[in-house]
Amino acid sequence: MAHNTNKTTDVRRGTTFVRDLSDQSNRYLRAKDPFPEGQKKLRVIPVGGAEEIGGRNMTILEYGDDIIIIDMGLQFPEEDQPGIDYLIPNPHYLRGKEDKIRAVLITHGHMDHIGGVPHVMSMIGNPPIYATPLTIAIMQRRQAEHPEAPALNAHAVKHEDTFKLGSFKVEFIHINHSIPDSAALIIHTPEGTILHTGDFKLDHSPLDEKPADMGRFARLGNEGVKMLMADSTGVSKPGHAISETTVQYNIDAIMQQAKAKVIVSTFSTMLNRVQQVIKICEKYGRKVVIEGYSMRTNIEIAKELGYANFNPKTVISAKEALRLPAEKVAIVCTGSQGETKAALMRIANKEHRNFTIEKGDTVIFSSSVIPGNESAVQRLKDLIAKQRGRIINYKMMDVHFGGHAPREDLRMFLNVIRPEYLQPIYGDFYSFKLFEQMALENGMDKDHIILTDNGRVVEASNGEVRTTTETVPSYNVMVDGLGVGDLREVVIRDRQLLAQDGMMTVIVLVDTKEHTLSQDPEIISKGFVHMKTSGELIQNIKKRIKDVVEEKYPKGSELNYEYVKHALREELGLFIHQKTQRRPMILPVVVEV
């Protein structure tokens, strides 16, 4: 096997490292060299969603001169990516291939599957985009929020619709998830049939929609599936999914017993859950206030398209709710993850213009905690508890179940489909290994389980599917305000430095005749030290500045601004670290007088 390396930017750590692909493939991915040039082959390339959960999901399928793309999501930044709004998939591989892109296929309307559409579509020639009606409507509303983005060439499809896209024939199949109108994709290719599940769970008694079309999946299993690309997000959870009917029953019991205001916080796209709560409130004579722009927007879309069905008089404004007794009011809101600007945090923090937490109020967290948000959610719960609110979450009662199939449901689905090859998707490598273990228990051949990472090319040819050593660019494209992809790891590293140790500006006035400082340097500290209480340190820094200038600007020489500024950064950085064990960003300003 040829030795191959790939320089990869890890934005989360602000570093650049060299990844030895041959070594990694031997130890982790069992990768092989690509099939020979000129041999007909199907290429499957996950650009995002193969190293993270809830990430910038996007997968490319390529056969000859035909390309289709599945999903185009966003990922919210890590704590060590300050100032970044979100991350989107990297379209670099598609540059120069725009005329080969037959379509973009979207499985459902969550942001980690549609959030990149306003940015990426214009970069790849704005090809046709296919999705179910609710998903199309949510995308169109988001597109309107980006006036610089092109109008989508959108095609609404129904479940069981089949259409041809070059070498591919695609069928949308109904699947259950935490948002209505979700779909799995059956993709018939010259190398065999691929089933891409999208995000899914198996709910045999869902609310306001049908169960997943297991009959079609069973027939597909009998017809033969070359590769199953299966959602692995829930593989670490044991057992089977809890039905939405059970969740409804428990929220109903809480609402019936509550003697004051009830606040239900969930994700803005969990439209079935929001409708559950509204109907339960109708049953007990409560009026509902919906707080959170994205939630209100999604409910409006769902109602317009017939996906939500409730008495419009049940939903009232916040001002109308203030005129009612607390026991006649429920609030459905965003903010279950402890987001600082979301509705629930503003209510708990007494920053909301209309509502606060009162003694006896019940707050239902109808959502799970996304990994990484634990501390923010705990702070939110502490605020509610201090105001003597009653908290109920999914660990105390079945008031939520996520949209991803847990292990035993995945095992059952695997038995129904009986794929020749399996590729876990939508997860980190730990999730992929758990899925592999389960598939091995089900009797699959280890060499037929494809484990991959972002950018890794998977190829199928002449009946064989293999993970290759080839990679395409998949590093993060960062969106920061109006800037898309214009930030590099050095900017993130600078922001991390500022967040950790602050900044010190040094203003130096140099007398070019005397080759010395014309007056004491001026020091401005932001986030480094408190000037008034650090007098001795500041004086030592000023003395060190004078020594550096006189050493680097001897008499008889010309003043080299960049040389002196570089010396100040280096020497002061070393000096300050020796004195404080901190590394503030140092910005020297040298002025000639």
Salt bridges, closest charged atoms under 4 A:
ASP10 OD1 - ARG12 NE 3.65
ASP10 OD2 - ARG13 NH1 2.54
ASP20 OD2 - HIS3 NE2 3.77
ASP23 OD2 - ARG27 NH2 2.71
GLU62 OE1 - ARG43 NE 3.35
GLU62 OE2 - LYS97 NZ 3.46
ASP65 OD1 - LYS100 NZ 3.58
ASP66 OD1 - ARG102 NE 2.68
ASP71 OD2 - HIS113 ND1 2.77
ASP112 OD2 - HIS113 NE2 3.51
GLU171 OE2 - ARG216 NE 3.10
ASP199 OD2 - HIS108 NE2 3.32
ASP199 OD2 - HIS113 NE2 3.01
ASP199 OD2 - HIS177 NE2 3.53
ASP208 OD1 - LYS279 NZ 3.39
GLU223 OE2 - ARG216 NH1 3.59
ASP231 OD2 - HIS404 ND1 2.78
GLU244 OE2 - LYS201 NZ 3.23
GLU244 OE2 - ARG273 NH2 2.76
ASP252 OD2 - LYS283 NZ 3.01
GLU291 OE1 - HIS352 NE2 2.84
GLU300 OE1 - ARG141 NH1 3.84
ASP361 OD2 - LYS261 NZ 2.71
GLU408 OE1 - ARG411 NE 3.13
ASP409 OD1 - HIS240 ND1 2.56
GLU420 OE1 - LYS226 NZ 2.93
GLU436 OE2 - ARG30 NH1 3.21
GLU436 OE1 - LYS433 NZ 2.71
GLU436 OE2 - LYS446 NZ 3.53
GLU441 OE1 - ARG411 NH2 3.22
ASP453 OD2 - ARG19 NH1 3.46
ASP453 OD1 - ARG456 NE 3.29
GLU459 OE2 - LYS41 NZ 3.61
GLU459 OE2 - ARG43 NH1 2.81
GLU464 OE2 - LYS32 NZ 3.47
GLU464 OE2 - ARG466 NH2 3.31
GLU470 OE2 - ARG43 NH2 2.93
ASP480 OD2 - ARG495 NH2 2.59
ASP547 OD2 - LYS543 NZ 3.47
GLU551 OE2 - LYS552 NZ 3.62
GLU562 OE2 - LYS565 NZ 3.52
GLU571 OE1 - ARG544 NH2 2.94
